């Protein structure tokens, strides 16, 4: 019997010595039967709450055993991988879920996988959710500080300087005409229509320097909610800056809302450059010595486009979300600064009353519409009416019940519509439902629905997410083949918290945690989609100011798009004037989906204010749960 181990060992060495095996005509390199497969462990790199369900994932071709080891080197938990949840790519044909739920003592840990697979995870923490995630509210707020435009700049990590001061004397133009295969080609010269007006300030939208009312209002609604629930001076300063700019974009006298400052698309035919055609620091635009007809004229003297020319009826998506932003500002200031609260409240009511709700047509979002192709608006009207009702209660205005009825009407209309999404730039219903349901707990005669229907629709959104997540080996509800993976994942995480706070029902808690886990590193690429957060995060965001500041200066707190469909990465080029930056992650791509930490990779690596505000909301809700 003592010879048996020797026989097995000799057989293993013999197999390892063979250079190749021929199977069915295919030459395959021989693998030692004793050799372990190198795998990859993916964890939430920020950490897990003490009592929450905790999952990590192993990318490999073989199962294994795992141990959880604390920072003193002690093994605190052991387990096995179980069945594969599905294949990922040719290199990693299996994904295994690792259950860490029995690890509940606060501390720092790592996972070591042994057996047929060898792998070690990044370090992660177990702690209270408040300690883990509340600091990330301040982190995401720092991104908004970095996005400031105009005079009131915070230098921050990027050493920002005042920018686009020419916006103080901006010219208004008629709606630009677009055509072409993707609907973003200028087909006529820009035509002046009025001005000058002052649109200086606010936040630039993403990695470029265009400013959009729709996106700003969406972000302000989420930031305003977070601020109302837990007042913070740094966040209050950003909310005020955003509302000050929104106030400039709304002309109360003419009932005109301006939708956009700057134009991304230039035109060779008409001889001008757009914002996306020039890679530069934003403060480089003001010193330009340009006159009309100069190719860079619209880079310095940025055109402004109205959402409702001549004070006509206003696209209802804009009316609803802008009203919501102002109304939340009123709620925040109701006791701190009543006169300012009343100003915000009056603006909210005025904008909301301007909404066009019949024969709506194509919604106004951006020029071109293809940049942000929103089609949903009843949710925005519900959100606007709900926040007006809450502001009215805070200011003791008698119209609260009427706005509650209007909100219920639009909620009912939204529920009847077939096309729906989860919380993100294109669908605000989850935040609206959660707020409106609380208002409707008190009898409101004539309301089109009650809390039961709103809770039911929140549950529908979560049930759809759960069903989708069951098809993913990383249990993510969003498609990694489409845009907005990070934003929608944070949207699901926030929706689960809103639902649980409203109902006390915790059935979706594990699902919500898994969506957050995905954004913070528990994905195939092992990358946190929040810059500076976690152990591995984007180093090369598609962001002009960050790129030119240098790789060592982080765009801290920025949320990038995340993985995307592989076809969206075709024909990407490094922008002229940029600093090349690329960190490979291609080993974890699939034929259908990619993530690229690459300056040129705007489909996966461009940050945006709407991505980041939804993350802030999710972090705030998680931190207080």
N, C-alpha and C positions, 0 to 999 in steps of 0.2 A: 504493500500500500504506500510505502514511503516513496516509491518511484513514480506515482501518478502525477504529482505536481511537476516533476522533471519532464515527463512526457508532454504535458500541456505546454510548458514553457518552450520546449524544443519545437513543437508544432507552430507556435506563435512566431518564433524567430524565423522558421522556414518560410512562412507566408510573407513575412515582412521583407525577406530577401528577394522575393520575386518582383521583378520590375513592373510587370503588367499582366493583366488577365485579359483574355479575349472572350467576350460574351456576345454571341449573335453577330459577330463581325465588328463589334464596337470595342476598341481598345480602351480599357479603363485602368488608371493607376491603381496598384494594389495598396490597401490600407491595413496597417497592423491591427490585428484583432484587439490588441492591448492598448492601442493609442486612443486617447480621449479626443472628442470633438471640441473645438473651441466655440463657445457660445457667447451670447451677449445678454446681460440682464438689464431690464428697463424698469426704473422706479420713478415715483414722484420725487423729484430731486429737492423739493422744498420739504416734503414730509407728509406725515399722516397724523390725523387727530387720534387722541388716546383711545376713544371708544369706537371709532368708525371702522367699517370693513376696509381691510388693507390688501391691495393686490399689487404684485409686481409681475413681470413677464419675462420669459426666457426665450430668446431666438436661438434655435439650434436645429440639428438633424436627429438628435437623440435625446431621450429623457434623462433625468438624473435626480440625485438627492440634493437638498439645499439646507444650509445652516444660516441662521441669523446671528451675527456676532456683534457684540457691543464694542464701545471704544476702548475697553480694557482687555479686549481679546477673548472674552468669555462667550461661549455659545448659549444663547437664550432661547433658541427655538430650532427645531429640525422638522423637515417635511420632505415630501416627494412631489415631483412635477405633475403626476397624473396624466390624463389624456391630452393630446394636442388639441388646441382650439381651432386649428387650421393652418394651412401653408402660408408663407409670406413670399419668398422668392426662391430661385434655384439654389442659392447658397444657404438659405435658412428655410427648409421645407416644413418646419413645425414651429408653432408658438405655444408655449406652455404657461399657464397661469400659476403663480406662486401665492399661496394664501398666507399672509403675515398677520392676520387678525389677532392672533394670540399674543403678539408683541405689543404690550400696552404701557410699559414703564417708560417715562420720559427719558430720552437720551439719544445718542447718535449710534447708527448701526450701518452694517454692510451685509450683503448676502454673498455667500460663497456656494457655488454649485460644484458638486463632485460626482464621480461615477462615470458614466459614458460621456458626459459633457463636463467641461471645465469652464467656469466663468466667475467673475467677481463684479458686483454692482458698484456704482458710485455710493458714497455715504449719503444717508438720509436721516431725518429726525423723526422722532415720535414725541409729540407734545400737545398741549392744548391748541385748539384751532385758533384761538385768539392770538397766542404767541407766534404761531406759524404764519397766519395769513393777514392779520390786521396790518403788520408792517408793509405788506405789499400794496395796500391802498396808498400809502405815501410814495412807494416806488413808482406806481403807475402815474401818480400825480406829477412826479418829476418829469415824465415824458411830456405832459401838457406844458410844463414850464419851458421845456426845450422847443416846443412848437410855437411859442409866442412870436407874434409879428408886430411890427410897428415900433413905437417909442419905448414902451414899457417892457424891456427885455431883461430876463435874468440870465447873466452870462453862463452860469452853470458849468458842467463838465466840458461842453463844446466851445466855451468862450464865445458865446453868441454876442452879437452887437445889434443896435437898432437897425431895422430894415424896412424897406418899402414905405418910406415916409412920403413918397409921391402919392400914396393912396389917400392922403388928406385932401387932394384936389383931383379926384378921379372923374373921368368922363363916362357917362352912361351910353351904352350902345343898344341898338335893336338886337333881337335874338339873332345869333349867327345861323346861317344856313349850312346844313351838313348833308353829305351823301356818301357814296362809296360803299364798298363791300361790308365794312364794319361800322358804317354810320358815323365816322369821325373825320371825314375829309371836308374841309371848308370849300364851299361851292360859290360863294359870293364875297365881295369885300365887306369888312365890318363897317356899319353905318352909324355915326354918332346920333344920339337921340336926346341928350340933355346933360345936365351937370354944370359945374363941378359939384361933387358931393364928397363928404368925408367918410371913408370906409377903412381908415387906418386902424390897426390893432387886430385883436382876435388871435385865432390859431390857424396856422397852415394845416392842410388836411392830412398830408402823408409825407412821402419822401421828397415831394416837390413843394412849391410855394403857393399853389392855388388855394383859395378859401371858399368854402361852400356853406351856405346857410343851412341846408338840409342836414349835413353831417354834423355841423356845430350844434344845431338844436337837438339832434339825437343824443350826442355826447353830453350836452348840458342837462338833458332830462335824467340821465343816469347819474351824473355827478351831483346834480341837485338832490336826487333821492338819497344818495349816500350822505351828503352834507346835512340834510334835514334830519336823518336818523342819528348821526354822530358828528357833531360840529367840530371842525378842525380848521385852524386859521389858514394853513397853507392851502388847503382845498378851497376854503371860502374865497381866498384871493383869486384862484383860477376861475371859480364860478362867476365871480364879479367881473373879471376880465372878459369872459365869454359873453356874459349878458350885456356888458357895455358895448361890445361890438355888435351884438344882435340888435341892440337899441339903435345903432347907426344904420343897420340894414333895413329897419322898418321906418318908413316915413309916414307918421301918423296923419299929417295934414293931407297928403294925397292918397293915403291908404295903399301905398305901394311898398311891396317887399322886394328887396334886391336879393337875388339868388346866388350870385357868384362874383368873385373878384379875381381877375386873371383869366387867361385862356391857355389851356394845356397844348392845344393843337395849333401849330403854325401852318403856313401855306407858302410853298414855293411859287405857286401861280400868282398869288397876290403880294408876294414879296415881304412877308413878315415872319418872325420866329415866335413860337409859343413857349410857354414855361418849360415844357418837356424837351425843348430843343437845345437848351443851354445848361450845362452842368457848372454850377458856380455856388459861392456862398451868397445867402440872401442879401447881405449888406453890400455886395458888389453892384447891386442894381441901381441904387440911388446916384452914385457918381457918374453914371453913363451920360454922355453928352449926345443926346439924340433929338431929332426933329421928326415930324410926321413924314412917313415914307422910308425912314431908316429901318432896316430889318429888325433891330432890337427895340424899336419904339414901344411895342406892347410888353416888352420885358420890364421896362422901367415904368411906363405910363399904362398901368394895367387896366384893361376894360372892365366895366361893371355891367352886368346884365340883370334886368328886372325879372322877377318871377311872374308879375302880373302887370304888364304895361298899362300905364294910365290909370292905375288903381282899379282895374277890372277884378272880377272874381278870382280868388286865389286857389291854386292847386291844393286840394284838401289834405294831402300828406304834409305839405309845408305848413298849412294853417294849423293843423292839429299838433305837430311836434314843436313848432315855434311857440304856440300858446302854452303847451306843457312846460317848456323851458322857463318862460316868464312866470308862469303860475307857481312853479316850484321855487323860483327865486322869491316870490311873494311869501310863500310859506316859511322859508328860511328866515326872512327879514321881518316877519309879522310882529315879533316882540322886540327884536333888536333895533330895527329902524323902520317904524311904521310908515313914514312918508315914502321911503323908497319902496316898501312892500306895496303900497297903494299904486305907485307908478307902474311897477311890474304887473300888478293885477289888471290895471286899466289897459296896458298894452296887450296882455294875454287875451282879454275879452275882445278887444278891437280886432286883433289878428284872426281870432277864431270866427268872429262874425263875418269875416270876408271870404270864408270858404265856399268854393264851388262844389256842390254835391250832386248835381244833375248834369248829364251829358259831359262827364268829366274828361274823357279823352286821355291822351298820354300825359302822365304825371310830369311835373317839373321837378327835376332833381339836380341835374348838372347840364352843362353845355359842352360836349354833346351828351344826350341822354344815355348813350351807350356806356359812358363811364360808370354810371350808377343806375342800372335799368330797373328801378323799383316799379311795381305794379299794384302794391297793396296800400290802401289809404284809410279804410274804415277803422283799422286799429289805431291809426294816428289820431283820428277824430275822437275815438273813445278815450285815448290817453289825454288829449287836450281838454275834453269836457270833464274828465275825472279830476285832473289837477286843478282846473278852475273851480270845481265844486269844493275841493279841499282847501283851496286858497280862500274861497268865500267863507267857509266855516272859520278859518283862522282869523279872518278880518271881520267876522260877524256881518257879512253881507247877506241879505235875504235871498239871493238868487241861487244859493247852493243846491236846493232841491231841484230847480229847473235844470241846472247843468248835470246833476246826477241822472235825471230822466234822459237828457240828451246822450249822456255816456252809455246808458243802458240800451238806448236805441241803436247806437253805433256798434256796441258789443254784440247785440243780437244780429245785426246785419253782417258783421264779420263772421260770426259762427256759421251763418247760412252760406257763406262763400266757400267754394270748393278749394281754391288754391290757398294754402297756408304754409307757414314756416315756423321756426322757433325764434327765440329772442335774438335779434341781430339788426343791422341797419335797415333791413327790408321788412321787419315785422316787430312791432312794439306791443303786441297784444298781451304777452305774459305779464309785463309790468302794469299795463292798464287793468287787466283782469284782477290781479291781486289787490290793487288799490280800490277798484270799484266794488269788489265783493264786500269789503269792510264797510263802505258807505251804505250798501244795500242791506246790511244787517239791521239797520233801522228802517222802519216802514217808510217807503217813498211811493205814495199813490201814483199810479200811472206808469210805473217803470215797466219796460218791456220784458224784463227778466229779473231773476234774483241771484243770490250767491250760489245756489245749487248749479245753475247752468254755467256760470263762470268757472266754478271749481271743476265741473265736468269737462270744460274745454281745456283747462290747464292739465287735467289728467290725460286727456286725449293727446296733448302735445308730448307729455312724458311717456305715455304708452307707445306712441309711434317711435320715440327715441329708443326705448327699451327694445322694441322689436328690431330696429335697425342695428343696434349695438350687438344683438345676439348673432348677427351675421359677420361680425368683425372679430378677428383673432385678438385684437387689443381692446375689444369691447367699447369701441368708440361709436357714437351714434351718427356722426357726420361722415360724409364721403371724403376720402382723401384723394379723390379724383376731380374735385371741384373747388372753386374759390371759397374762402371764408371758413376754413376748417377750424382755426383757432377761435375766431369770433363766435361761431355757432356752438362750439364745445363749451366755451365760457357761458354762452346763453343758456344751454341746457343745465349747467351747474347752478346758475342763478335761478332758473325757473324752478328747479327742485327745491331750493331753499325758500323761495317765495311761496310755493305750494305748501311746504311743511310748516312754515310760520303761520300760514293762513288756516290750515286744517288740523295741525298736530299729527298728521299722517306721515310716518317715516318710511313708508314702503319703498320709496324711490331713493333713499339715502345712498345706498351703495352705488346705484346708477349715477347719481350726481357726482359722487366722489370720483368715479372712474372717468368721467368727462374732464374733470379738473386734472386728474392724474395724467391723462393723455397730453394735455397742453404743457405740463411741467416735466415732461421727460419720459413718461411711460408710453412711448410710441416707438415705432420701428427704428427711427433714426436716433433715438436716445437724446433728443434735444429739447430743452425747455424753449418754448416759443415766446418767452419774455426776456428781453435783453438784460443781462446782469443778474438774473435770478436763477438759482440752481448751480450745478457744476459745469454743465455744457449748454451754451446758449449762442445765439447768432452773434458772430463777430464782424460780419460784412453786410449789414443791412443796406437795402437799396434806399439810401437817404443822403441827399446831397451834403447837407451841413455836417452830418456825422462822418461821412466818407472823407471830406476835405479837412476835418479836424484831426484825423489820424486814427488808426485802428485801436490805439491804446486809450482813446477817449470814448467811453461807452455812451450810447444813447439809452441810458439807464431807464428801465421800466417800460420801454416800447414793446408792444405786442405785434409780431409779424403775422402774415397770412398763414404760414405753415405749409404742409404738403399740398400738392396740387396735381391736376391731370398732366401726364407726361407730354401730351401734345401742346400744352401751353408754354413749354420751354424751348420750342423750336425758334431758331433765328435770333437768339438773344445776343446782343453785342455790348461790349464795354462802352459806356458813354464817353465821348471825347472830353478830355479834361479831368476825368476821374482818376482816382488812385486804385489800381488793380487790387482786388482782395478776394480770395477764394479759399474755402476750407472744405475738403471733399467729404461727402456723405453718400456717394453713389453706390457703395456696397449694399446699402439698405433700400435702394430704389427697386421698384417693380416695373415691368413693361407699361403699366397703366398709371403709376403714381411716382412722383419724385419730390424730394426736398433738396434744395441747393442753398448752402450758406455761401452765396456768391453775390458780389455787388451787382452784377448784371441781371440777377434773378429776381426781378420784381414780382413774378407770379407767386413766389414763396417767401420772399425776404423783405418785402416792403411793409413798414409799419403804417398804422393809421390811427387817427383819434377815435374812430368808432370801435375798432378792435380793442383798443386800450381802455375805453370807458366801460365796455361790457366786462372786461377782465376785472376792472376796479369794482364794479357792482358785485361780481361773483366773489371776489376776495372779501369785500365788506360783509356780505351776507353770510359767508362761510365762517368768518372770524367771530361773528356774534352768535353762532349757532351752538 
